[in-house]
Amino acid sequence: MKTDYTFIFELIITLISALISCFLIPQLKNRLSEEKREQLLYWTEVAVKAAEQLYGSKTGQQKKEYVVSFLLSKGIVFDIDEVTALIESEVYRLTSESKEQNK
């Protein structure tokens, strides 16, 4: 008596595919998103410091344009509202640190 295992193998493969789709792929996407966010935070910090050094007391708009241009040159894709908030946060942090050092 010969048994056909094709149906069982197809069922196992379907089950494994479903598990990968439900658990592994979302976890990988989340990890990649976290890495991209960390990369965005790092390069925003670098760019803000560079803009402060290059432009000194010039307008914030020039500095912001520099930061946005810098991020684009690094191939970083971002939401402009998110980057604006990150820039403001970094500028605030730098200003706060500067005030603490001058005390």
N, C-alpha and C positions, 0 to 999 in steps of 0.2 A: 504494500500500500504506500503510494507516494503522496506526500503532503505538499501543498502549494503554500509557501510562506510569503509570497508576493504581497498579499493583503496586509499581513502583519508588518512587514518591512515598510510599506507605504504608510501605515498608521503610525509607526514609530517615527518615521521621518517627518510626517505632518506634525506630530506632537513636539518633536525637537524644534522644528521651525517656529511653531507657535510660541514656545518658551523663549526662544532667542528674540523673537519680535516683541514679546511682552516685557521681558526683563533686561536682556543684555543690551539691546540697541538703545533704549532710553537711558540706561546707565552710562553708556559710552558718549551719547550726545550731551548729557549733563556734565560729564567730566571734561569734554572738549569745550563746553561753554564756560566752565570755571577757568580753564586754562586761558581762553581768549580774554576773559574779564581780568584775570591777573596780568596778562600781557598789556591790556589797555591801561590798567592802573599804573603799571611800571612806566610805560612810555609816556603817559600823560605827565607823570611826575618829572621825568627827565626833560620833557619839552617845556614845561612851565618854568623849571629852573633855568633852562637855556634862554627862554624868552625874557625872563627877569634880568639875566646877565647881559643879553644882547641889547635890549631896548630900555633898560633902566626905568626912568620915570615917564616914558612915553605912554601913549594911551593904551588902555586895556584892549581895545579893539585890534590894534596892531599885534599885540602879544597873542591874543586869541587866534588871529589869522595865522600867526606863525605856528602855534600849537596844532591847529587843525591841519595845516599844510605838512607839518612834520609827521603827524600820525598817518596821513594819507601816503606819504613817501615811504613809510614802513609797511604799507600794504594792509593796514588795519582798517577793517570795515566797522563803522560805528554809527550810532544814532546821535545826531548833533545835540539834542537836548541832554542826553546822558553825558556827552563829552563836556558840554557847557557846565553842567553841575560838577563834574569831576575837576574841571579847571578851577572853578570858584572854590571848591573845597581845598584844593592844593594851594591856591593863593592864600586862602585864610590860614592854612596850616603854616605856610612859610612866614607869613606876617606875624603870627602868634609866636613862632620860634624866635624870630628876630626881636620881638619885644621882650621876650624872656631873657635873651642874651644881653640886651642893653640895660637890664635892671641892675 
